Structures are given as C-alpha cells and as structure tokens.
Amino acid sequence: MVSPRISGTMTAMSSTPTGNARTAVGTEVKRRLMKRPERREQIIAAAKRAFSRAAFSDTLLDDVAREAGISKAILYRHFDSKADLYEAVLDDVSERLQAAFGGEANLHNAKVDVIVAMADDDPEGFRLLFEHLAREPEFSGYNDQLQALSMTVTQTRMSEELGDSGNVDWASRLVPALTIRAVLSWLDAGRPDRAHAAEIVHDIIAGALEAFRKPRR
C-alpha cells in the first residue's frame, strides 16, 4: 500500500515536466540537508530584509518564512518568537559593526569609510540598527546602548578637536547623528558615487566641525 504522502509526491512529479521535477526535488533535498547554523544564518538574513521593509509590529513571522523560502514550522525550530528573532538580527548587525571596526575595544577608532562600507555591504542591517531601532520601544535597551557608545566614542574625539570651546557636548551629539543621517541619505539616493561617498560624508562632518571652530563675536 502506497502512503498518501508518497502517492501525492508521485502524482505531482508525473504531472510536472522532468526538469522541473528534478529542480523541485533538489530544492527539497537542499532544504533538508542544510546544517543548523547555515539555516539560522539564512533565516536571520531573510528577517533582516523583511524587518527593514516594515516596523517590527507590522512584520509577521509568515513574512520572514516566505522571504526565507521555508515553512513557519522550520522557523520555530530556530527561534521561539518574533521578538527572539528580532533580537538575533540586532545581535548579528551589532557583531558585524564591531567586526568592521576590529572589535568592540577599537570602536573608538571608528572611521567614516568603515561606516560607509558597512552600509554598502549590508544596507538592510544598517537601516535596522540606525533608523528603525529608534522607533521600536520593545528594544529600547539596544538603542540606549548604541547611543551611549556613540556619545562615549565621539566625546573623546570632540575634546581633541574643539578643546575647551564649551561645545564638546553639543558636537558629540550632533556628529554621530549627522554621520548616520548622511549615510542613510546616501542609501536612499541609491548609493551614488560609491568611490567618493566616504570622502563626501567626511567633508560634511568637517564642515560641521568648522562651524564650531569659527570665531564668534
């Protein structure tokens, strides 16, 4: 006796051109054989794309599963909830940011070209971390840590750049926001002039610092 599951598979294959049948079977085998870390990485990449298109509350796990080309049951084997998945995405992007700067201890050496390169390499992740995260109250802890780190990193540099001008705190708040906004605007514009994008962003920041240094009557 042939089981309904096998019978259904055979029926589908018999009504499908041979090439398409092989493709479908190959896809199923690939799905079954993908190792757990690879599957997790695949889901995180798909979630990054899905969450970057809409707010956390507006993105369903069905959307992520569809983006990844898997069933929601497979997704639940790796993540307990949508919040768990979102946190995994934020952790992944944060780790990529730290790696780009050579580790968390070296984030104080942050350079514009590294930030632009990260945005170019992972635009969805960059948007999630620096644009969407601020609008997600459920994950405010991540945003608070990011803002605190930005202030700590920038205050040291602004103290060196501006000395005792009295504008260090102001500049320390403005420069990170200006840098991120410039890069996000570059992404919004379709990443034009890639070869000089980092140089342009650097000049924008230099212009802001020059405004702080300008003698006032």
C-alpha positions as CSV (number, residue, x, y, z in Angstrom):
1,M,0.0,0.0,0.0
2,V,1.4,3.4,-1.0
3,S,1.1,6.1,1.7
4,P,-0.8,9.2,0.8
5,R,2.3,11.4,1.2
6,I,4.4,9.3,-1.3
7,S,1.4,8.9,-3.6
8,G,0.9,12.7,-3.7
9,T,4.5,13.2,-4.4
10,M,4.5,10.7,-7.3
11,T,1.3,12.3,-8.7
12,A,2.9,15.8,-8.6
13,M,6.0,14.5,-10.3
14,S,4.1,12.7,-13.0
15,S,2.2,15.9,-13.9
16,T,5.4,18.1,-13.9
17,P,8.0,18.3,-16.7
18,T,11.0,16.2,-15.9
19,G,13.4,19.1,-15.5
20,N,11.0,20.9,-13.1
21,A,10.6,17.7,-11.1
22,R,14.3,17.4,-10.6
23,T,14.5,21.1,-9.6
24,A,11.7,20.7,-7.0
25,V,13.3,17.5,-5.6
26,G,16.7,19.1,-5.5
27,T,15.3,22.1,-3.6
28,E,13.7,19.9,-1.0
29,V,16.9,17.9,-0.5
30,K,18.8,21.1,-0.1
31,R,16.3,22.3,2.5
32,R,16.5,19.1,4.4
33,L,20.3,18.9,4.3
34,M,21.1,22.5,5.3
35,K,23.0,22.4,8.6
36,R,21.5,24.2,11.6
37,P,24.0,27.1,11.7
38,E,23.5,27.7,8.0
39,R,19.7,27.6,8.3
40,R,19.9,30.0,11.2
41,E,22.0,32.4,9.2
42,Q,19.6,32.1,6.3
43,I,16.7,33.0,8.5
44,I,18.4,35.9,10.0
45,A,19.3,37.3,6.6
46,A,15.7,36.9,5.5
47,A,14.4,38.5,8.7
48,K,16.8,41.4,8.1
49,R,15.2,42.1,4.7
50,A,11.7,41.6,6.0
51,F,12.0,43.8,9.1
52,S,13.8,46.6,7.1
53,R,10.7,46.9,4.9
54,A,8.2,47.4,7.8
55,A,8.0,48.0,11.5
56,F,8.5,45.2,13.9
57,S,4.8,45.1,14.8
58,D,3.8,45.1,11.1
59,T,6.1,42.2,10.1
60,L,4.7,38.7,10.6
61,L,6.7,35.5,11.0
62,D,4.9,34.4,7.9
63,D,6.6,37.2,6.0
64,V,10.0,36.1,7.3
65,A,9.3,32.4,6.4
66,R,8.2,33.4,2.9
67,E,11.3,35.6,2.5
68,A,13.5,32.7,3.6
69,G,11.6,30.2,1.4
70,I,10.8,27.9,4.4
71,S,7.8,26.9,6.4
72,K,7.0,28.7,9.7
73,A,7.4,25.4,11.5
74,I,11.1,25.3,10.4
75,L,11.5,28.9,11.6
76,Y,10.2,27.9,15.0
77,R,12.9,25.3,15.3
78,H,15.4,28.0,15.5
79,F,13.6,30.9,17.2
80,D,11.0,30.9,19.9
81,S,9.2,34.1,18.9
82,K,9.3,37.1,16.7
83,A,11.0,39.1,19.4
84,D,13.6,36.4,19.8
85,L,14.3,36.6,16.0
86,Y,14.4,40.4,16.0
87,E,17.0,40.3,18.9
88,A,19.1,37.8,16.9
89,V,19.0,40.1,13.9
90,L,20.1,43.1,16.1
91,D,22.9,41.0,17.6
92,D,24.1,39.9,14.2
93,V,24.2,43.5,12.9
94,S,26.0,44.7,16.1
95,E,28.6,42.0,15.8
96,R,29.2,42.9,12.2
97,L,29.7,46.5,13.2
98,Q,32.1,45.5,15.9
99,A,34.0,43.3,13.5
100,A,34.2,46.1,10.9
101,F,36.0,48.2,13.5
102,G,38.2,45.4,14.7
103,G,36.3,44.5,17.8
104,E,34.4,46.4,20.5
105,A,37.6,47.7,22.1
106,N,38.5,49.5,18.9
107,L,35.2,51.2,18.2
108,H,36.8,54.5,19.4
109,N,38.8,54.3,16.2
110,A,35.6,54.5,14.1
111,K,36.2,56.0,10.7
112,V,33.7,57.2,8.1
113,D,35.0,54.9,5.4
114,V,34.3,51.8,7.6
115,I,30.7,53.1,8.3
116,V,30.0,53.7,4.6
117,A,31.5,50.3,3.7
118,M,29.2,48.6,6.2
119,A,26.2,50.4,4.9
120,D,27.1,49.4,1.4
121,D,27.7,45.8,2.3
122,D,24.6,45.4,4.5
123,P,22.1,48.2,3.8
124,E,19.1,46.4,5.4
125,G,21.1,45.7,8.6
126,F,22.4,49.3,8.7
127,R,18.9,50.7,8.4
128,L,17.6,48.4,11.1
129,L,20.3,49.4,13.6
130,F,20.5,53.1,12.8
131,E,17.0,54.0,11.6
132,H,14.3,51.5,12.6
133,L,15.6,50.6,16.0
134,A,14.9,54.0,17.5
135,R,11.2,53.5,16.6
136,E,10.9,50.2,18.4
137,P,10.2,50.7,22.1
138,E,10.3,47.0,22.8
139,F,14.0,47.1,22.1
140,S,14.9,50.4,23.6
141,G,17.8,48.8,25.5
142,Y,19.7,48.2,22.3
143,N,19.1,51.7,21.1
144,D,20.2,53.2,24.5
145,Q,23.4,51.2,24.4
146,L,24.1,52.3,20.8
147,Q,23.5,56.0,21.7
148,A,25.7,55.7,24.8
149,L,28.5,54.2,22.8
150,S,28.2,56.9,20.2
151,M,28.5,59.6,22.8
152,T,31.5,58.0,24.5
153,V,33.3,57.5,21.2
154,T,32.6,61.0,19.9
155,Q,33.2,62.9,23.1
156,T,36.9,61.8,23.1
157,R,37.3,62.9,19.5
158,M,35.4,66.2,20.0
159,S,37.5,67.0,23.1
160,E,40.6,66.7,20.9
161,E,39.0,68.7,18.0
162,L,37.4,71.5,20.0
163,G,39.4,71.7,23.2
164,D,37.7,73.9,25.8
165,S,35.3,75.7,23.4
166,G,32.3,74.7,25.5
167,N,30.7,73.0,22.5
168,V,32.0,69.5,23.1
169,D,28.8,68.0,24.4
170,W,26.8,69.6,21.6
171,A,29.2,68.4,18.9
172,S,29.3,64.9,20.5
173,R,25.5,64.7,20.0
174,L,25.5,66.2,16.5
175,V,28.4,64.5,14.8
176,P,27.2,60.8,15.2
177,A,23.6,61.8,14.1
178,L,24.9,63.8,11.2
179,T,27.2,60.9,10.0
180,I,24.4,58.4,10.2
181,R,21.9,60.7,8.5
182,A,24.4,61.4,5.7
183,V,24.9,57.7,5.1
184,L,21.2,56.9,5.3
185,S,20.5,59.7,2.8
186,W,23.2,58.1,0.5
187,L,21.4,54.8,0.7
188,D,18.0,56.5,0.0
189,A,19.5,58.1,-3.1
190,G,20.6,54.7,-4.5
191,R,24.2,54.8,-3.3
192,P,25.6,57.2,-5.9
193,D,29.3,58.0,-6.4
194,R,30.4,55.0,-4.4
195,A,34.1,55.7,-4.9
196,H,33.8,59.1,-3.2
197,A,30.9,58.5,-0.8
198,A,33.0,58.2,2.3
199,E,35.1,61.3,1.3
200,I,31.9,63.3,0.9
201,V,30.5,62.3,4.3
202,H,33.8,63.1,5.8
203,D,33.7,66.6,4.3
204,I,30.2,67.1,5.6
205,I,31.4,66.3,9.1
206,A,34.5,68.5,8.7
207,G,32.1,71.4,7.7
208,A,30.1,70.9,10.9
209,L,33.3,71.0,13.0
210,E,34.5,74.1,11.2
211,A,31.3,75.8,12.2
212,F,32.1,75.0,15.8
213,R,35.6,76.3,15.5
214,K,34.6,79.6,13.7
215,P,35.4,82.6,15.9
216,R,32.3,84.3,17.2
217,R,32.0,88.0,18.2
